[in-house]
Amino acid sequence: MRELAPAKINLCLLVGPHRPDGRHELLSLMATVTLFDELTMEDAADDEVICPAVPGPNLAAEALRAYRAASGWDGPGQRIEIVKRIPVAAGMGGGSADAAATLRMLARRAGRGDDRELAAIAARLGSDVPAALRPGRVVARGAGEILEPLPAGEPFGVLVLPSAARLATAAVYAQADRLGRLRSAAELAELDPLTQIGVNDLAAAARSLEPSVDAALEHARRAGARHAMVCGSGPTVIGLFDAAGEAEAAAASLREAGVDALAAAPFAAASD
């Protein structure tokens, strides 16, 4: 069984107060893009997740354990291999995408089609996992578990500037708390995310923890991006263009100048 796990970008990310469960209230417009990890799954003697690019704990392995515990499925062991193409610890939701793809494969393998069951499991795994279950464009509220799917919208292009650095999402949120620039729940309730494209409330925290983000933002601006912004919790920077071809041309120009750059476009179709 094979599944593609597309990266996500936050076209806006507005962050509010702590919830009783320790997470933050969010309002985000999210979209999946054509930058994928690839997962394969097959029956095995025991459950195992292999991902050489991410040694140590892996959210896909956590998803496998959580699915068995929540669903009661006692099928054979599953061996999952992950080929990473999404930058790691980069704010593009690669681990969440892998966990969501794992849940989709397990549901098919178990012959279970209850989306509500998967959504409940996904919400316990992390704030980006619920939106990653069904690739496309979505507004996320709550801690990421309250989702409003949206039509695909106008085409656009994405310049992706990966970083050699890594930032832990929890560390970026903690830094944002220390900086004290987060929004009230009332403000989040009043805002329309479609009018906030390019705004990321975690940007200041990511920039303070990883100063190289500033240079990447300048690269995106000089390349002509309509919006240059930190992607999620960073340190990846993205530039938004009106068309995929514009993003591809910008990425090619930056690569010629010695800058690591990729191009992507919106992705809305489920993987095979």
N, C-alpha and C positions, 0 to 999 in steps of 0.2 A: 504494500500500500504506500502511495506517495502523496505528499501534500506540500504545497507551497505556502510559506509564511511571509506575507508582505510586511515591510516596514510601515510605520505610521509617522505622520508628521502632525504636529499641533499647529494649525493655521492661526489659532490664538489659544492662550492658556492663561486663565484668570484664576487666581488662588485666593481662597478665603480662610476662615478660621479653622482651628482644630475641631474635629468631631469627638464625641465621647469615646469612639474606638481608636483614637489617636491619629487618624488620617485627617487630611484637609478637605474642606469643601472646595469643589472645583467647578469651573464652567469652561468648557473647551470645545472648539470646533476641530475635529480630527478627520484625517483622510489617509487611507492606505495608498502606497505608491509602488511603482514597478521596480522595487529593490527587494529581493527575496532571500530568505533562508530556504533550504530544501530539506524536508524530512522524509525518511522512509521507515516503515514499521513492518515487522514480520514476527510470526510466532517464534518463541524461544523457550528454553527451559525456565528462565527466570526473567523478571523485569530488569531492563538495563537501558540506560540512555548514554549514548556515546557522542561526545562533542569535543573533539580535540582543541577547538578554539576557546573553549570555556572550561578549563579544569576546575574541579571542585563542584560545589552545589549548583544545580541547574534547575530552572523553573519548569522545564519540561518534565523532569523527573518528579518534581513536586506535583505537577498536574496529573501524572500517571498514578501516583499514590492517592491523590485526592479523589480521582475518578473512581478508583476501586472502592474507597471508603464510603463515598457518598452514594454510589449507585448499587453497591453490593455485587457488581459483576465479578465473577470468579473464573473468567476464562483463562486460557493459557498465558504464560509469561510473554511479554512483548519486548522486543529489542528495537530500539529507536536510534537511528543515526541522523545526526544533524550536520549539514554542510552550511557553515556560516558565511553569509555575504553581507548581512547587515552589520555595520560597525558595532562593536561590543561596548557596553556601558557608555553609550553615546547619545542617549535621549531619543532614539528612534524606535524604542519599544521592541527590540529584537527578541529579548527573553520572553516578553509577553506574547509576541507573535508565535514563538515556538510553543509556548504553553497552550495557546488557543488552537494551533494546528494539531497538537497532540490530543486535545479533547475532541476535536472533530473526527480524527482517525479512530479514536477509541469508541466513540458513539457508533460509527459505521461498523467497526469490528464487532461490537456487542449487539448490533441490530436494534439500537435504541434511537428514537428520533425526537426525544423530548428536548426542545430548545430551552425550556425553562430550567430543566435540570442542569444543562451545561452552563447557563447564565449564572445560576446560583453557585456552582463550583468556581466559575471564573471570577466572580466577585470576591471570593475568599482568597484568591491567589494574588491579586494586585489590581491597582486602579486602571491599568491599561488593558488588562486581559479581557474584560467583557466586550469592549469595542472591537478587539481583534478577532472575536469569534466569527463575525460576518463582515468580511472586507468591504469597504466602501467609505462613504462620507457620513459623519454622525456628529450630533451634539451630545456631549457627555456632561452630566451633572452629578450631584452628590459627591461621592469619592470616585466617580468614574463608572458607577454601576447603573445609573439612570440614563438610558440611552434614547435618543430620538433620531432614527435613521432619516437621512435626507436624500433627495435625488442627487445624481452625480454632479450637476452644476456645470458651469462653463469649463472647457479644457484649460489647463495651465501647465507650465513646466516648472520643475524644481531643480535648482542647483544644489548639490550636496557637497559640503566641505567637511570631510571627516577629520578627526583630530587624533594624534598619537596618544594623547592623554585620555584618561578615563575618569568619569565622575559618578559616584554612587548616588542614585536618586535620593536616598534618605539623607545623605550629607548636604545635598543642594537644598532640600526642603528645610533642614535644620538651619542652614545659613540664611535662608529667606526669613525664617522666624527671627533670627538674631538681628537682621537688618530692619525688621519691623515695618515692612511696606505692603502687607497683605490686606485684602479687602474684607469688608463686613459681609455677612450673609445677606443683608438687605441689598447691598450694592450688587452682589452677584445675581440676585433675583430680578433686578431691574434691567440688567444689561442684555443686549442682543448680540450673541457671538458673531453673527454675520457682519456686524459693523465694527468688529474689533480685530479684524485680520491683521497680522503683523505684531500684535501685542503679546508679550510673554512676561508674566509677573515673576518668573524664575530667572530671567536674564541677568539681573544685577547680581544675584547670588552665584550663578554659574561663572560670570565674568570675574567676580572677586576671588573665586576658588581656582580658576584657570585663566590667567591673563592672556594666553594665546588666543582666546576667543575673540578678543578685540581685533586682532589682525585678520582673522577669518571674516569677521563682519565687514571689515574694510574691503577685503577682496570681493565679497559679494556685491557690495555697493558699486565698486569701480567696474564690475562686470555688467552693471546695468540692471540689477534686480529691482523689481518694483517694491519688494519688501525684503530686507535682510534681517534675519532674526535667529536667535538661539533656538534650536529644535528641542522641545521638551525640556528636560533637565540638563541638556548639554552633555559634553562640550561641542557636539556637532553643530555647525551653522548651516542654515539653508537660505537660499535666495529664491524668491517667487517671481516667475516670468509669465507673460501672457500666453506663451505658446511653448510646447515641448522643444521645438527646434531652436528657440532662443536660449533655453537652458542648456541644450546640447552644445551650441556654439560657444556659450560662455565657459562651459566645462572644458572644452577642447582648448580654448585660448589660455585658460589658467594652467592646464597641464603643460602646455608649451612653455609657460613661464616657470615651471617647476613646482606648481601647487597641486596637491592631491585633490582632485575634483571629480565628481560623478554627476550624471543627469538622470532624472526620473520624471515620470508622469503619473497622473492619478490611476489607481487600479481599483476596480469595483467588482470584477467577476470572481466568483468562488473558484478555488483551485481544483485540479482534477483528482 
